[in-house]
């Protein structure tokens, strides 16, 4: 079994186990960064615990903000877009790529964030950097697992405070 599949299975098991507990002491997120060949764009799917995301948004923007799907604050998308613009970066050839906030969904005790880059002309031979500092200002022990998938490339990394960038040459 290749390393990517093992890491994906491990991350899924960890998130599943943690989702059965109201109190979780492991701070882990999982983000998939996939290159869509047809759109020539990166599509990003990030999974985070709702209570952690709510806490960071309350700390930064609005103490009354609610991410409870039953009582969702009306300005949640505005704050999520703003937060992810500051905490999740994709750089190609040292140039920051514009990431559009597509939206959010809820699955159990997790919020799933969807981002997409603008169309990218040429990737070959260029350095790519993925920086994920989501929730790191809230939890010192936060770990952000990133899976990158492109046509013939699969790479995974655990990003932590002080080492929050995945770097590779395409």
N, C-alpha and C positions, 0 to 999 in steps of 0.2 A: 504494500500500500504506500503510495507516495506521501511525502512529507506534508503537502498541501491538504490532502484529504484527512490525514491524521490530525492536523491542527484544526481543521474545520469541525471534525467530529468532537474533538476535545473541547473546543469553545462552545459548541452546541450543548454538550453534556453539562459543562460548568454553568451555563446560563439556565438550563433546564432545572438543575438542582437548586440554584439560587432563587429561581422564580417561585419555588414552593415555600419559601420563607419570607415573612414580612420584614424581618431584620436580616440584612445581609452584610457581612463584614468584608467581603471581597468586592473590590471596585474594578469592574471589568466591562469594557464595551467591545463590540465586534463591528467592524466596518468592512464592507466589500466594495472595492474600487474596480469596476469592470469597464473595459473599453468596448464600446458598441461600434463595431466596424461600419454598419450601415449609416449611423448618424455621425461617425468620426468624432465621437465625444465620450468622455468618461461619465459613467453613472455610478453614484455612490449611495449605498444603503448602510445607514448606521443604526445600531440597536443599543439603546441605553435604558437604564431603569428609570421609570417615571419619577419616583420620589427624588432621585439624585438630580435629574434634569430640572424638576420643579424647584428644588433647593437652590441650585446655581442661578436660575433665572430670577428667583425671588431676591437673592443676595445682590445681584447686579442691577436689576431693573425695577421690580415691583413686588413689594412684600406681600401683597394680597393675591398675586397671580396663582391660578389653579390649573394644573394639568390633569385633573380628574376628568376623564371622558364624560362623566355625568354632569359636571359643573365647570366646563371648560371656559376659561377667561376669553373674552372676545379678541384680545390683542396678542394671543399666544403666537400666531404665525409671524407677526412683526418682530417679536422678541427672539424667536427661534432663528429667523433669517439673520437678524443682527448678530446674534451670538455665534452662529456657525461661520459667518463672514469673518469673524475675528479669531476663531479657534481651529478652523479646518482649512488648510491651504494645499493647493496642488500647483507645483511650479515645474515648468518645462523649459529647459535651457535657461534656468535662473529667472524666467519670466513668470510672474504670478498669473495663473489662469482664472478667469472669471467663473465662479461657481454659482449657479442659480439654485435657489431654494425651491424645490418642486412641491414639497408638502410633508405631511406626517400621517402616520396611522398608529393605532394602538393594538398591541397583542399582549394580552395578559397584563403583567406588571411592567411591560416595556413600551417605550415609544420608539417608533421606527422613523428615522429622518431620511428624506430623499433629496439628493442634490444632483445636479448635472452641469458639466462644463459646456462651454460654447464649442462649436466645431473646431477641430484641430487639423491643420493641413498635413503636416509631416512629423512623424515621431522618431523615425529611425536615426540612430546614432546620437540622440540627444539625452542629456541627463534629466531624470525625473525625480522630483522630491515630493513626498506626501507627508504633510505635517498634521498631526492630530493631537491638539492640546485640550480637547474637550474634557471638562470636569477636573482637569489637573489642578486648577486653583482651589478647588473645593476639597479634594482628597489627595494628600501627598502620595498615597499608595495606589492611585489610579493607574490602571493598565489599559491601553487601547490596542486591541489586536486588529491589525489591518491585513486584509487579503487583497492582493492585486492580481487581476486576471486580464490578460490580453491574449491575442490569438495564439501565440506559442510561448507565452511567459506566464508563470505562476510564481508568486513570491508572497511570503507571509512574514510579518514581524510584530513583535510586542513593543509598543512605544510607551515610554515612561517619562516622568518629569526629568528634565535634563537630557533626555535622549528621545525626543518626540518626533523625529524625522526619519522616514524610510527613504534612502537614496539608492538609485540604481541607474545604470546606463541602458538605454533602449537600443 
